Amino acid sequence: MFTGLVQQTGIIKGLERHDGGWSAQIGYTPWPDPLVLGESVAVQGACLTVTSIRPDVFTADLLDETLQRTALRQLRTGAKVNLERALAVGDRLGGHWVSGHVDECGKLISVTPAGRDEIWRIGCSAALAGQSVMKGSATLDGVSLTISGLGDDWFEVNLIPHTRSVTSLSERRIGDLINLEGDILGKYVARLLGKDRNRAIDEQLLSENGFI
C-alpha cells in the first residue's frame, strides 16, 4: 500500500526488452534507508518490484499488460517520474489508501488558472467517475489529490504550485495520458450497490458481505 504522497521524482534512464517483458532503469536519489531487492516502489502510481540496484539507479520489470494499461508506455528516456516507497506499519498516513494498481489511463482535458492554483479536468470512464465523490480522493500519476468537480465521465482536481513543482505533473500537457487510481472505498461501495442498486447500504448488507 501507498499514500499518494510523492517522496521524490526520478528519471527514466532506459526501457528495454528483457526475458519476454520490459525492464525500466530509473535514476533516483538514494533514500537514507536504502532500497532492497524485491521491495515495491510506486512509479507514476504503478506498483513495481525492484529487481536490481546501483548507487543511483534501480531497475524494475514491467509486464506487457502494465505498459498497455498504464501511461508508462508514453514515457521516454529523460522523462520525470513520481516515486513512493511502500507504506511501512507506523508511518504517517498523510494522503489516502493507494494500492498502486492503476485502474485506467485518463486524459488531461483542460487546465484552468484559479489564482495561484490550477484546476485540472481529467477525462475518465463513466465507471471511475461513478465510484468518485466530491471531496473524495483520486490518484493521478501516483499523486493523492482531492476531487473538486465531478461529471459523468470527468472529474476535476485543484493543484497548488508546490504539487506541480515537486512532481512529474509539471510535465503533463493537454491531451496527455495520466495514470488514474480511484478511491478504494468507492470501489467497494460500487460493488455492493451493483448487486442491488435499489437496496440501501445498511448493517445487514454489510454483514452479508463480510464487513462486520
ABEGO torsion letter per residue (X at the ends): XBAGBBABBBBBAEBBBBGGBBBBBBBBBBBABBBBBGBBBBBGGBBBBBABBBAABBBBBBBAAAAAABAAAABBBGBBBBBBBBBBBGBBBABBBBAGBBABBBBBABBBBBEABBBBBBBBBAAAAAABBBGBBBBBGGBBBBBABBBAABBBBBBBAAAAAABAAAABBBGBBBBBBBBAAAAAAAAAAAABAABBBBAAAAAAAGAX
